[in-house]
Every structure is written in C-alpha cells, then in structure tokens.
Amino acid sequence: MLKLKKKMYIAISCLLWICSMCANPMFTEAQDRTEVLRDIDEFMDRSMKANNISAASLAIASNDEVFYAKGYGTFADGQSVTGDTPFPIASLSKSFTALAVLQLVENGQIDLDAAYASYFPELSPQDPRVREITVRHLLNQTSGLNDKINPDMRRTDY
C-alpha cells in the first residue's frame, strides 16, 4: 500500500511540475519542441530513479489535443510501457469524483446529507440499509460498503 501511495505521489508531483512549467513565463517564449520533450524525458528518468519506480506513463493534453504521450520503463514481467499502456488508477479517482460532487453541492444540485439512492430511483438494493447511505457517507468512505460487495473491486488481472 505504501508503494502505491508513493507511486501516486510521484505521478501527481510530475503532473503538478508539468502544469507549473506550462504556467511558467519561460514557456511563453518559443522553445524547440525537441528541447521540451528532452526536458520532460530527463525529468521522468531522474524522478523514476530517485523514487525507485520501474514503470510509468505520462500524457499531456490540452483540450482535445494530446501534446505528448510516452511510457517509461518496464513492468515486472518485462513488458515495456508505452504511452498507450493502461494503468489501474485505483483510489486516485476518488479525489476527482469528490471534487465534481462538491461542485454540484456548491451549485445546489446535490445535498450531501441526502440518501444517495434518492438520485438513483431505479436502484432496488437487496439490503434495505443501502437506502440509508448518504452522499456524505460515500465521500467520507464511511458507507459500510467493502470490497467483498463487488467482486470486480478485487480484480488483479488488469
């Protein structure tokens, strides 16, 4: 679990570094694309070595255009990582989901203390306790649901 957190920290750090570089005034000057890509590759190589990361993938996009997509390193089985290699995102999506939900709360479209089932009228759970779970419970991960409820959450064959 600690390794996963460390890898996610590095991935988020890389993303923040790239975002800060794009906001940096030095990038307003015309730079050779080759230089920029070399700098990105060097940064990724240094970061992966320093943090003992054997495989990573990076994509930089603006609107609908992918500026850069590349894989670095190999998996334990020797498979090379490419810019198209899928990675399980695991808990990383929780932050993005929480942000989106809280924006809807801020706009008055969702009530944190409403039962989440009220937003899904077609839901017909076998366990009536499910109807008592609120949006807040889900965001705080205090719903009482566990990984044994949904077998797909325990998959390891990514």
DSSP file with accessible surface (Angstrom, degrees, kcal/mol):
  #  RESIDUE AA STRUCTURE BP1 BP2  ACC     N-H-->O    O-->H-N    N-H-->O    O-->H-N    TCO  KAPPA ALPHA  PHI   PSI    X-CA   Y-CA   Z-CA
    1    1 A M     >        0   0  158      0, 0.0     4,-2.3     0, 0.0     5,-0.2   0.000 360.0 360.0 360.0 -38.0    0.0    0.0    0.0
    2    2 A L  H  >  +     0   0  141      1,-0.2     4,-2.5     2,-0.2     5,-0.2   0.906 360.0  51.4 -65.1 -39.2    2.9    2.3    0.8
    3    3 A K  H  > S+     0   0  160      2,-0.2     4,-2.6     1,-0.2    -1,-0.2   0.905 109.1  50.7 -63.9 -41.4    4.4    1.7   -2.6
    4    4 A L  H  > S+     0   0   73      2,-0.2     4,-2.7     1,-0.2     5,-0.2   0.934 111.1  48.2 -62.5 -43.6    1.1    2.5   -4.3
    5    5 A K  H  X S+     0   0  124     -4,-2.3     4,-2.5     1,-0.2    -2,-0.2   0.911 111.8  50.1 -62.9 -40.2    0.8    5.8   -2.3
    6    6 A K  H  X S+     0   0   98     -4,-2.5     4,-2.4     2,-0.2    -2,-0.2   0.929 111.4  48.1 -65.0 -42.1    4.4    6.7   -3.2
    7    7 A K  H  X S+     0   0   96     -4,-2.6     4,-2.6     2,-0.2    -2,-0.2   0.905 112.4  48.5 -65.5 -40.8    3.8    6.0   -6.9
    8    8 A M  H  X S+     0   0   43     -4,-2.7     4,-2.7     2,-0.2     5,-0.2   0.905 110.0  52.7 -66.8 -37.5    0.6    8.1   -6.9
    9    9 A Y  H  X S+     0   0  156     -4,-2.5     4,-2.8    -5,-0.2    -2,-0.2   0.930 111.1  46.8 -61.3 -43.7    2.5   10.9   -5.1
   10   10 A I  H  X S+     0   0   14     -4,-2.4     4,-2.8     2,-0.2    -2,-0.2   0.928 112.0  50.1 -65.9 -42.9    5.2   10.8   -7.8
   11   11 A A  H  X S+     0   0   56     -4,-2.6     4,-2.3     2,-0.2    -2,-0.2   0.931 113.7  45.0 -62.0 -43.3    2.6   10.8  -10.6
   12   12 A I  H  X S+     0   0   71     -4,-2.7     4,-2.9     2,-0.2     5,-0.2   0.917 112.1  52.9 -67.5 -38.8    0.8   13.7   -9.1
   13   13 A S  H  X S+     0   0   37     -4,-2.8     4,-2.7    -5,-0.2    -2,-0.2   0.916 109.0  49.5 -61.8 -42.1    4.1   15.5   -8.5
   14   14 A C  H  X S+     0   0    6     -4,-2.8     4,-2.7     2,-0.2    -1,-0.2   0.926 111.3  49.2 -62.1 -44.4    5.0   15.0  -12.1
   15   15 A L  H  X S+     0   0   87     -4,-2.3     4,-2.7     1,-0.2    -2,-0.2   0.931 112.4  47.2 -61.6 -45.1    1.7   16.4  -13.2
   16   16 A L  H  X S+     0   0  111     -4,-2.9     4,-2.8     2,-0.2    -1,-0.2   0.896 111.1  52.3 -63.8 -39.6    2.0   19.4  -11.0
   17   17 A W  H  X S+     0   0   69     -4,-2.7     4,-2.3    -5,-0.2    -2,-0.2   0.945 111.2  46.6 -60.9 -45.5    5.5   20.0  -12.2
   18   18 A I  H  X S+     0   0   11     -4,-2.7     4,-2.2     1,-0.2    -2,-0.2   0.920 112.4  50.0 -64.6 -42.5    4.4   19.9  -15.8
   19   19 A C  H  X S+     0   0   70     -4,-2.7     4,-1.6     1,-0.2    -1,-0.2   0.917 111.3  49.1 -61.7 -41.2    1.5   22.2  -15.1
   20   20 A S  H  X S+     0   0   65     -4,-2.8     4,-1.0     1,-0.2    -1,-0.2   0.878 109.4  52.5 -67.4 -33.9    3.8   24.7  -13.3
   21   21 A M  H  < S+     0   0   33     -4,-2.3     6,-0.3     1,-0.2     3,-0.3   0.894 108.0  50.7 -66.7 -37.8    6.2   24.5  -16.3
   22   22 A C  H  < S+     0   0   85     -4,-2.2    -1,-0.2     1,-0.2    -2,-0.2   0.832 112.2  47.2 -68.7 -30.4    3.3   25.4  -18.6
   23   23 A A  H  < S+     0   0   84     -4,-1.6    -1,-0.2    -5,-0.2    -2,-0.2   0.640  90.2 105.4 -83.5 -14.3    2.4   28.3  -16.4
   24   24 A N  S >< S-     0   0   63     -4,-1.0     3,-1.9    -3,-0.3     4,-0.2  -0.444  76.6-130.5 -69.3 134.3    6.0   29.5  -16.2
   25   25 A P  G >> S+     0   0   90      0, 0.0     3,-2.2     0, 0.0     4,-0.6   0.785 101.7  73.0 -57.8 -25.0    6.7   32.6  -18.4
   26   26 A M  G >4 S+     0   0   68      1,-0.3     3,-0.6     2,-0.2    -4,-0.1   0.799  92.0  57.9 -63.4 -22.0    9.8   30.9  -19.9
   27   27 A F  G <4 S+     0   0   56     -3,-1.9    -1,-0.3    -6,-0.3     4,-0.2   0.533  89.1  72.0 -83.3  -6.4    7.4   28.7  -21.8
   28   28 A T  G <4 S+     0   0  121     -3,-2.2    -1,-0.2    -4,-0.2     2,-0.2   0.760  86.2  80.0 -75.9 -22.9    5.8   31.8  -23.4
   29   29 A E  S << S-     0   0  137     -4,-0.6     2,-0.3    -3,-0.6     0, 0.0  -0.554 104.4 -94.8 -76.4 148.7    9.0   32.1  -25.4
   30   30 A A        -     0   0  107     -2,-0.2     2,-0.4     1,-0.0    -1,-0.1  -0.487  49.4-174.0 -66.0 124.7    9.2   29.9  -28.4
   31   31 A Q        -     0   0   62     -2,-0.3     2,-0.2    -4,-0.2    -4,-0.0  -0.951  32.7-102.3-119.4 147.6   11.0   26.7  -27.4
   32   32 A D    >>  -     0   0   86     -2,-0.4     4,-1.9     1,-0.2     3,-0.5  -0.469  26.3-135.6 -65.8 129.4   12.1   23.9  -29.7
   33   33 A R  H 3> S+     0   0  130      1,-0.3     4,-2.7    -2,-0.2     5,-0.2   0.877 105.5  57.8 -55.7 -38.4    9.7   21.0  -29.2
   34   34 A T  H 3> S+     0   0   95      1,-0.2     4,-2.3     2,-0.2    -1,-0.3   0.900 105.5  49.9 -61.1 -40.3   12.6   18.7  -29.2
   35   35 A E  H <> S+     0   0   78     -3,-0.5     4,-2.6     2,-0.2    -1,-0.2   0.918 110.9  48.8 -63.0 -45.9   14.1   20.6  -26.2
   36   36 A V  H  X S+     0   0   16     -4,-1.9     4,-2.3     2,-0.2    -2,-0.2   0.937 112.8  47.0 -61.7 -46.6   10.8   20.4  -24.3
   37   37 A L  H  X S+     0   0   38     -4,-2.7     4,-2.6     1,-0.2    -1,-0.2   0.896 111.5  51.6 -64.4 -38.1   10.4   16.7  -24.9
   38   38 A R  H  X S+     0   0  117     -4,-2.3     4,-2.8    -5,-0.2     5,-0.2   0.929 109.5  50.2 -63.4 -43.3   14.0   16.1  -23.9
   39   39 A D  H  X S+     0   0   48     -4,-2.6     4,-2.4     2,-0.2    -2,-0.2   0.904 111.1  48.7 -61.6 -41.9   13.5   18.0  -20.6
   40   40 A I  H  X S+     0   0   11     -4,-2.3     4,-2.7     2,-0.2    -2,-0.2   0.942 112.3  48.2 -63.1 -47.6   10.3   16.0  -19.9
   41   41 A D  H  X S+     0   0   35     -4,-2.6     4,-2.8     1,-0.2    -2,-0.2   0.919 112.1  49.1 -60.5 -43.6   12.1   12.7  -20.5
   42   42 A E  H  X S+     0   0   82     -4,-2.8     4,-2.6     2,-0.2     5,-0.2   0.911 111.4  49.6 -63.2 -42.1   15.1   13.7  -18.4
   43   43 A F  H  X S+     0   0   30     -4,-2.4     4,-2.8    -5,-0.2     5,-0.2   0.936 112.3  47.4 -62.1 -46.4   12.8   14.8  -15.5
   44   44 A M  H  X S+     0   0    8     -4,-2.7     4,-2.8     2,-0.2     5,-0.2   0.928 112.2  49.8 -62.2 -44.5   10.9   11.5  -15.7
   45   45 A D  H  X S+     0   0   75     -4,-2.8     4,-2.3    -5,-0.2     5,-0.2   0.940 113.9  45.2 -59.9 -47.3   14.1    9.4  -15.8
   46   46 A R  H  X S+     0   0  145     -4,-2.6     4,-2.8     1,-0.2     5,-0.2   0.928 115.0  47.6 -61.9 -46.0   15.5   11.3  -12.8
   47   47 A S  H  X S+     0   0   19     -4,-2.8     4,-1.7    -5,-0.2    -2,-0.2   0.899 111.6  49.4 -64.7 -41.6   12.3   11.1  -10.8
   48   48 A M  H  <>S+     0   0   16     -4,-2.8     5,-2.7    -5,-0.2     4,-0.3   0.915 114.2  45.3 -65.9 -42.0   11.8    7.4  -11.5
   49   49 A K  H ><5S+     0   0  172     -4,-2.3     3,-1.2    -5,-0.2    -2,-0.2   0.943 112.9  50.1 -64.8 -47.2   15.4    6.6  -10.5
   50   50 A A  H 3<5S+     0   0   80     -4,-2.8    -1,-0.2     1,-0.3    -2,-0.2   0.812 119.7  37.1 -62.6 -29.8   15.2    8.7   -7.3
   51   51 A N  T 3<5S-     0   0   44     -4,-1.7    -1,-0.3    -5,-0.2    -2,-0.2   0.242 108.5-118.6-109.3  10.7   11.9    7.1   -6.3
   52   52 A N  T < 5 +     0   0  142     -3,-1.2     2,-0.5    -4,-0.3    -3,-0.2   0.899  55.6 159.2  54.2  46.6   12.6    3.6   -7.4
   53   53 A I      < -     0   0   17     -5,-2.7    -1,-0.2    -6,-0.1    -2,-0.1  -0.899  23.7-172.4-102.0 124.6    9.7    3.5   -9.9
   54   54 A S        +     0   0   69     -2,-0.5    20,-1.4     1,-0.2     2,-0.4   0.705  68.5  26.4 -91.6 -20.6   10.1    0.9  -12.6
   55   55 A A  E     +A   73   0A  14     18,-0.2     2,-0.3    -7,-0.1    -1,-0.2  -0.996  62.6 153.2-147.6 136.5    7.2    1.8  -14.8
   56   56 A A  E     -A   72   0A  18     16,-2.2    16,-3.1    -2,-0.4     2,-0.4  -0.983  22.3-152.1-155.3 159.2    5.3    5.0  -15.5
   57   57 A S  E     -A   71   0A  43     -2,-0.3     2,-0.4    14,-0.2    14,-0.2  -0.995  11.6-167.0-136.3 142.0    3.2    6.6  -18.3
   58   58 A L  E     +A   70   0A  15     12,-2.6    12,-2.4    -2,-0.4     2,-0.4  -0.994   7.1 179.0-134.0 134.6    2.7   10.3  -18.9
   59   59 A A  E     -A   69   0A  62     -2,-0.4     2,-0.5    10,-0.2    10,-0.2  -0.999   8.3-165.2-133.9 137.3    0.3   12.1  -21.1
   60   60 A I  E     +A   68   0A  26      8,-2.9     7,-2.5    -2,-0.4     8,-1.8  -0.992  18.2 172.9-122.2 124.3    0.0   15.9  -21.6
   61   61 A A  E     -A   66   0A  65     -2,-0.5     2,-0.4     5,-0.3     5,-0.2  -0.944  23.4-161.0-133.0 151.9   -3.2   17.2  -23.2
   62   62 A S  E >  S-A   65   0A  75      3,-2.8     3,-2.4    -2,-0.3     2,-0.2  -0.979  71.7 -44.6-132.7 119.1   -4.8   20.5  -23.9
   63   63 A N  T 3  S-     0   0  156     -2,-0.4    -2,-0.0     1,-0.3     0, 0.0  -0.412 125.5 -22.9  55.3-121.7   -8.5   20.4  -24.7
   64   64 A D  T 3  S+     0   0  169     -2,-0.2     2,-0.5    -3,-0.1    -1,-0.3   0.402 119.0  95.9 -97.4   2.8   -8.9   17.6  -27.1
   65   65 A E  E <   -A   62   0A 136     -3,-2.4    -3,-2.8     2,-0.0     2,-0.7  -0.823  64.5-145.3-102.5 126.2   -5.3   17.5  -28.4
   66   66 A V  E     -A   61   0A  92     -2,-0.5    -5,-0.3    -5,-0.2     3,-0.1  -0.792  15.7-177.5 -87.1 117.4   -2.6   15.2  -26.9
   67   67 A F  E     +     0   0A  66     -7,-2.5     2,-0.3    -2,-0.7    -6,-0.2   0.831  68.8   3.1 -80.9 -35.9    0.6   17.1  -26.9
   68   68 A Y  E     +A   60   0A  19     -8,-1.8    -8,-2.9    15,-0.0     2,-0.3  -0.984  56.3 172.2-156.1 135.6    2.7   14.2  -25.5
   69   69 A A  E     +A   59   0A  48     -2,-0.3    14,-0.3   -10,-0.2     2,-0.3  -0.926  19.7 150.1-148.1 122.2    2.2   10.6  -24.5
   70   70 A K  E     -A   58   0A  79    -12,-2.4   -12,-2.6    -2,-0.3     2,-0.3  -0.995  32.2-138.5-153.7 147.6    5.0    8.3  -23.6
   71   71 A G  E     -A   57   0A  11     -2,-0.3     2,-0.4    10,-0.3   -14,-0.2  -0.780  16.4-156.6-104.6 153.4    5.7    5.3  -21.4
   72   72 A Y  E     -A   56   0A  10    -16,-3.1   -16,-2.2    -2,-0.3    10,-0.1  -0.994  48.5 -13.4-131.8 135.3    8.8    4.8  -19.4
   73   73 A G  E    S-A   55   0A  42     -2,-0.4     8,-2.3   -18,-0.2     2,-0.3  -0.227  77.0 -78.4  80.0-164.7   10.4    1.6  -18.1
   74   74 A T  B     -B   80   0B  61    -20,-1.4     6,-0.2     6,-0.2     2,-0.1  -0.950  31.1-111.7-138.9 156.9    9.0   -1.9  -17.9
   75   75 A F    >   -     0   0   54      4,-2.6     3,-2.4    -2,-0.3     6,-0.0  -0.343  46.2 -94.9 -78.2 170.5    6.7   -4.0  -15.7
   76   76 A A  T 3  S+     0   0  113      1,-0.3    -1,-0.1     2,-0.1    -2,-0.0   0.811 126.4  58.1 -58.7 -29.7    8.0   -6.8  -13.5
   77   77 A D  T 3  S-     0   0  123      2,-0.1    -1,-0.3     1,-0.1     3,-0.1   0.413 122.3-105.7 -82.8   3.5    7.1   -9.3  -16.3
   78   78 A G  S <  S+     0   0   49     -3,-2.4     2,-0.2     1,-0.3    -2,-0.1   0.368  70.9 146.4  91.7  -5.1    9.4   -7.4  -18.7
   79   79 A Q        -     0   0  104      1,-0.1    -4,-2.6    -5,-0.1    -1,-0.3  -0.479  48.6-124.0 -69.1 127.8    6.6   -5.8  -20.7
   80   80 A S  B     -B   74   0B  79     -2,-0.2     2,-0.4    -6,-0.2    -6,-0.2  -0.458  18.8-126.0 -72.3 145.9    7.6   -2.3  -21.9
   81   81 A V        -     0   0   10     -8,-2.3   -10,-0.3    -2,-0.1     2,-0.2  -0.767  30.3-176.9 -93.4 135.0    5.4    0.6  -21.0
   82   82 A T    >   -     0   0   70     -2,-0.4     3,-1.3   -12,-0.1   -12,-0.2  -0.697  45.6 -95.5-118.8 178.3    4.1    2.8  -23.9
   83   83 A G  T 3  S+     0   0   24    -14,-0.3   -13,-0.2     1,-0.2   -26,-0.1   0.658 126.5  49.1 -68.5 -14.0    2.1    6.0  -24.0
   84   84 A D  T 3  S+     0   0  148    -15,-0.1    -1,-0.2     2,-0.1   -27,-0.0   0.378  78.9 122.6-104.9   0.9   -1.0    3.8  -24.5
   85   85 A T    <   -     0   0   17     -3,-1.3     2,-0.2     1,-0.1    -4,-0.0  -0.502  60.9-131.0 -68.3 124.4   -0.4    1.3  -21.7
   86   86 A P        -     0   0  109      0, 0.0    -2,-0.1     0, 0.0    -1,-0.1  -0.552  22.6-167.5 -77.3 141.5   -3.4    1.2  -19.4
   87   87 A F        -     0   0   76     -2,-0.2     2,-0.2   -30,-0.0     3,-0.0  -0.980  28.3-111.9-122.4 141.9   -2.7    1.6  -15.6
   88   88 A P        -     0   0   68      0, 0.0    70,-0.0     0, 0.0     0, 0.0  -0.559  23.4-159.1 -69.9 133.3   -5.2    0.9  -12.9
   89   89 A I    >   +     0   0  101     -2,-0.2     3,-2.2     1,-0.2     4,-0.2   0.618  22.9 174.3 -92.1 -12.7   -6.0    4.3  -11.3
   90   90 A A  T >   -     0   0   52      1,-0.3     3,-1.1     2,-0.2     4,-0.2  -0.084  67.2  -4.3  47.4-129.5   -7.3    2.8   -8.0
   91   91 A S  T >> S+     0   0   43      1,-0.2     3,-1.4     2,-0.2     4,-0.6   0.547 112.2  88.8 -75.6  -7.4   -8.1    5.4   -5.4
   92   92 A L  H X> S+     0   0   45     -3,-2.2     4,-0.9     1,-0.3     3,-0.8   0.870  81.9  60.1 -59.3 -32.8   -6.8    8.3   -7.5
   93   93 A S  H <> S+     0   0   42     -3,-1.1     4,-2.6    -4,-0.2    -1,-0.3   0.736  88.2  74.3 -69.7 -18.8  -10.3    8.7   -9.0
   94   94 A K  H <> S+     0   0   91     -3,-1.4     4,-2.7     1,-0.2    -1,-0.2   0.903  94.8  49.9 -61.1 -40.7  -11.8    9.3   -5.5
   95   95 A S  H <X S+     0   0   86     -3,-0.8     4,-2.3    -4,-0.6    -1,-0.2   0.911 112.3  46.2 -64.9 -43.2  -10.3   12.8   -5.4
   96   96 A F  H  X S+     0   0  127     -4,-0.9     4,-2.2     2,-0.2    -2,-0.2   0.910 113.9  48.7 -67.0 -40.3  -11.6   13.8   -8.8
   97   97 A T  H  X S+     0   0   81     -4,-2.6     4,-2.8     2,-0.2     5,-0.2   0.933 111.0  50.3 -64.4 -44.5  -15.0   12.3   -8.1
   98   98 A A  H  X S+     0   0   27     -4,-2.7     4,-2.9    -5,-0.2     5,-0.2   0.913 109.6  51.4 -60.8 -42.2  -15.2   14.2   -4.7
   99   99 A L  H  X S+     0   0  100     -4,-2.3     4,-2.0     2,-0.2    -1,-0.2   0.944 111.7  46.5 -59.9 -47.0  -14.3   17.5   -6.5
  100  100 A A  H  X S+     0   0   46     -4,-2.2     4,-1.9     2,-0.2    -2,-0.2   0.923 113.7  48.3 -63.1 -43.7  -17.0   17.0   -9.0
  101  101 A V  H  X S+     0   0   26     -4,-2.8     4,-2.4     1,-0.2    -2,-0.2   0.932 110.8  50.6 -63.6 -43.5  -19.6   16.1   -6.4
  102  102 A L  H  X S+     0   0   83     -4,-2.9     4,-2.7     1,-0.2    -1,-0.2   0.845 107.1  54.4 -67.3 -29.6  -18.7   19.1   -4.2
  103  103 A Q  H  X S+     0   0  103     -4,-2.0     4,-1.7    -5,-0.2    -1,-0.2   0.905 109.1  48.3 -66.9 -38.8  -19.0   21.4   -7.2
  104  104 A L  H  <>S+     0   0   63     -4,-1.9     5,-2.7     2,-0.2     6,-0.9   0.881 110.9  51.0 -67.3 -36.7  -22.5   20.0   -7.7
  105  105 A V  H ><5S+     0   0   40     -4,-2.4     3,-1.9     4,-0.2    -2,-0.2   0.942 108.3  51.9 -62.5 -46.1  -23.2   20.6   -3.9
  106  106 A E  H 3<5S+     0   0  166     -4,-2.7    -2,-0.2     1,-0.3    -1,-0.2   0.858 109.2  50.5 -59.9 -34.0  -21.9   24.1   -4.3
  107  107 A N  T 3<5S-     0   0  110     -4,-1.7    -1,-0.3    -5,-0.1    -2,-0.2   0.401 117.7-113.9 -85.3   3.1  -24.3   24.7   -7.2
  108  108 A G  T < 5S+     0   0   66     -3,-1.9    -3,-0.2     2,-0.2    -2,-0.1   0.642  86.8 115.4  76.3  16.2  -27.2   23.3   -5.1
  109  109 A Q  S   <S+     0   0  121     -5,-2.7     2,-0.4     1,-0.2    -4,-0.2   0.666  74.9  35.5 -92.9 -17.7  -27.7   20.2   -7.4
  110  110 A I        -     0   0   33     -6,-0.9     2,-0.5    -9,-0.1    -2,-0.2  -0.998  68.3-145.5-137.0 141.9  -26.7   17.6   -4.7
  111  111 A D    >   -     0   0   89     -2,-0.4     3,-1.6     1,-0.1    24,-0.4  -0.930  10.3-148.7-106.3 121.2  -27.4   17.5   -1.0
  112  112 A L  T 3  S+     0   0   27     -2,-0.5    24,-2.8     1,-0.3    25,-0.3   0.807  97.7  47.7 -58.6 -31.3  -24.5   15.9    1.0
  113  113 A D  T 3  S+     0   0   97     22,-0.2    -1,-0.3    21,-0.1     2,-0.2   0.378  88.8 104.2 -97.4   7.4  -26.9   14.5    3.6
  114  114 A A  S <  S-     0   0   20     -3,-1.6    21,-1.9     1,-0.1    22,-0.2  -0.563  86.8 -96.5 -81.9 150.0  -29.5   13.1    1.2
  115  115 A A  B >   -C  134   0C  31     19,-0.2     3,-1.5    -2,-0.2     4,-0.4  -0.475  28.2-135.7 -63.0 132.0  -29.6    9.4    0.6
  116  116 A Y  G >  S+     0   0   44     17,-2.6     3,-1.8     1,-0.3     4,-0.3   0.854 103.0  66.6 -62.8 -27.7  -27.5    8.7   -2.5
  117  117 A A  G >  S+     0   0    2     16,-0.6     3,-1.7    13,-0.3     6,-0.3   0.780  85.1  71.7 -63.9 -22.9  -30.2    6.3   -3.6
  118  118 A S  G <  S+     0   0   77     -3,-1.5    -1,-0.3     1,-0.3    -2,-0.2   0.746  95.5  52.9 -65.8 -19.8  -32.6    9.3   -4.0
  119  119 A Y  G <  S+     0   0   87     -3,-1.8    -1,-0.3    -4,-0.4    -2,-0.2   0.501 110.8  49.3 -89.4  -5.3  -30.5   10.2   -7.0
  120  120 A F    X   +     0   0   98     -3,-1.7     3,-2.2    -4,-0.3    -1,-0.2  -0.668  63.0 171.7-132.4  75.9  -31.0    6.8   -8.5
  121  121 A P  T 3  S+     0   0  106      0, 0.0    -1,-0.1     0, 0.0    -2,-0.1   0.783  77.4  61.8 -60.9 -24.4  -34.7    6.0   -8.3
  122  122 A E  T 3  S+     0   0  144     -3,-0.1     2,-0.2     2,-0.0    -5,-0.0   0.605  78.5 113.6 -77.5  -6.8  -34.2    2.8  -10.4
  123  123 A L    <   +     0   0   51     -3,-2.2    -3,-0.1    -6,-0.3    -6,-0.0  -0.424  39.9 177.5 -68.0 128.1  -32.0    1.4   -7.7
  124  124 A S        -     0   0  104     -2,-0.2    -1,-0.1     0, 0.0    -2,-0.0  -0.647  12.1-168.4-132.3  79.0  -33.5   -1.6   -6.0
  125  125 A P        -     0   0   36      0, 0.0     6,-0.1     0, 0.0    -2,-0.0  -0.316  23.8-140.3 -70.0 149.0  -31.0   -2.9   -3.5
  126  126 A Q  S    S+     0   0  201      1,-0.1     3,-0.0     2,-0.0     0, 0.0   0.849  94.0  62.0 -73.1 -33.8  -31.4   -6.3   -1.8
  127  127 A D  S >  S-     0   0   56      1,-0.1     3,-1.8     2,-0.0     4,-0.3  -0.828  75.2-153.2 -96.7 116.0  -30.2   -4.9    1.5
  128  128 A P  G >  S+     0   0   97      0, 0.0     3,-1.3     0, 0.0     4,-0.3   0.750  88.8  74.3 -62.8 -20.3  -32.5   -2.1    2.7
  129  129 A R  G >  S+     0   0  166      1,-0.3     3,-1.8     2,-0.2     4,-0.4   0.783  80.5  73.0 -63.5 -22.3  -29.6   -0.4    4.7
  130  130 A V  G X  S+     0   0   23     -3,-1.8     3,-1.5     1,-0.3   -13,-0.3   0.867  86.9  62.6 -60.3 -33.0  -28.3    0.7    1.3
  131  131 A R  G <  S+     0   0  113     -3,-1.3    -1,-0.3    -4,-0.3    -2,-0.2   0.654  97.6  58.3 -68.9 -12.5  -31.1    3.3    1.2
  132  132 A E  G <  S+     0   0  142     -3,-1.8     2,-0.4    -4,-0.3    -1,-0.3   0.544  79.0 107.5 -92.5  -7.9  -29.7    4.9    4.4
  133  133 A I    <   -     0   0   14     -3,-1.5   -17,-2.6    -4,-0.4   -16,-0.6  -0.567  58.6-153.8 -76.1 127.0  -26.2    5.7    2.8
  134  134 A T  B  >  -C  115   0C  21     -2,-0.4     4,-1.8   -19,-0.3   -19,-0.2  -0.518  28.8-110.0 -95.9 168.0  -25.8    9.4    2.2
  135  135 A V  H  > S+     0   0   14    -21,-1.9     4,-2.5   -24,-0.4     5,-0.2   0.915 121.7  55.6 -59.9 -41.1  -23.7   11.2   -0.4
  136  136 A R  H  > S+     0   0   99    -24,-2.8     4,-2.6   -22,-0.2    -1,-0.2   0.907 103.2  54.8 -59.8 -42.4  -21.5   12.3    2.6
  137  137 A H  H  4>S+     0   0   68    -25,-0.3     5,-3.0     1,-0.2     6,-0.5   0.924 109.5  47.5 -56.5 -44.3  -21.0    8.7    3.7
  138  138 A L  H ><5S+     0   0   65     -4,-1.8     3,-0.8     3,-0.2    -2,-0.2   0.925 112.8  47.1 -65.7 -43.5  -19.7    7.9    0.2
  139  139 A L  H 3<5S+     0   0   45     -4,-2.5    -1,-0.2     1,-0.2    -2,-0.2   0.856 116.9  43.7 -67.2 -33.8  -17.4   10.9    0.1
  140  140 A N  T 3<5S-     0   0   98     -4,-2.6    -1,-0.2    -5,-0.2    -2,-0.2   0.431 109.7-124.5 -87.8  -1.3  -16.0   10.1    3.6
  141  141 A Q  T < 5S+     0   0  125     -3,-0.8    -3,-0.2    -4,-0.5    -4,-0.1   0.895  78.2 119.8  57.1  43.2  -15.8    6.4    2.8
  142  142 A T      < +     0   0   84     -5,-3.0    -4,-0.2    -6,-0.2    -5,-0.1  -0.027  28.9 110.7-122.1  27.9  -18.0    5.6    5.8
  143  143 A S  S    S-     0   0   27     -6,-0.5    -5,-0.1    -5,-0.1    -1,-0.1   0.716  83.7-121.2 -76.9 -20.6  -20.8    3.9    4.0
  144  144 A G        +     0   0   69      1,-0.4     2,-0.1    -7,-0.2    -1,-0.1   0.342  69.2 133.6  92.1  -7.3  -20.1    0.5    5.4
  145  145 A L        -     0   0   84    -15,-0.0    -1,-0.4     2,-0.0     2,-0.3  -0.490  35.1-170.6 -73.0 147.9  -19.6   -0.9    1.9
  146  146 A N    >>  -     0   0   81     -2,-0.1     3,-1.5    -3,-0.1     4,-0.6  -0.830  39.1 -95.7-133.3 175.9  -16.5   -3.1    1.4
  147  147 A D  T 34 S+     0   0   89     -2,-0.3     6,-0.3     1,-0.3     3,-0.2   0.671 115.1  68.6 -66.6 -17.7  -14.6   -4.7   -1.4
  148  148 A K  T 34 S+     0   0  160      1,-0.2    -1,-0.3     5,-0.1     6,-0.0   0.691  87.6  67.3 -76.7 -16.5  -16.4   -8.0   -0.9
  149  149 A I  T <4 S+     0   0  114     -3,-1.5    -1,-0.2     1,-0.3    -2,-0.2   0.910 108.3  34.8 -67.9 -43.0  -19.7   -6.5   -2.1
  150  150 A N    ><  -     0   0   70     -4,-0.6     3,-2.1    -3,-0.2     4,-0.3  -0.906  69.8-160.5-118.2 105.8  -18.4   -6.1   -5.7
  151  151 A P  G >  S+     0   0   77      0, 0.0     3,-1.8     0, 0.0     4,-0.2   0.793  88.2  68.4 -57.7 -27.2  -16.0   -8.8   -6.8
  152  152 A D  G >  S+     0   0  105      1,-0.3     3,-1.2     2,-0.2    -5,-0.0   0.771  88.3  66.1 -63.3 -24.2  -14.7   -6.6   -9.6
  153  153 A M  G <  S+     0   0   99     -3,-2.1    -1,-0.3    -6,-0.3    -5,-0.1   0.650  99.9  51.3 -72.7 -12.2  -13.1   -4.4   -7.0
  154  154 A R  G <  S+     0   0  140     -3,-1.8    -1,-0.2    -4,-0.3    -2,-0.2   0.337  80.8 129.9-104.9   7.6  -10.8   -7.3   -6.1
  155  155 A R    <   +     0   0  112     -3,-1.2     3,-0.1    -4,-0.2    -3,-0.0  -0.302  29.8 177.2 -63.2 142.9   -9.6   -8.0   -9.6
  156  156 A T        +     0   0  129      1,-0.1     2,-0.8     2,-0.0    -1,-0.1   0.313  57.6  93.2-123.0   1.3   -5.9   -8.2  -10.1
  157  157 A D              0   0  112      1,-0.2    -1,-0.1     0, 0.0    -2,-0.1  -0.323 360.0 360.0 -95.7  54.3   -5.8   -9.1  -13.8
  158  158 A Y              0   0  165     -2,-0.8    -1,-0.2    -3,-0.1    -3,-0.0   0.628 360.0 360.0 -69.2 360.0   -5.5   -5.6  -15.2
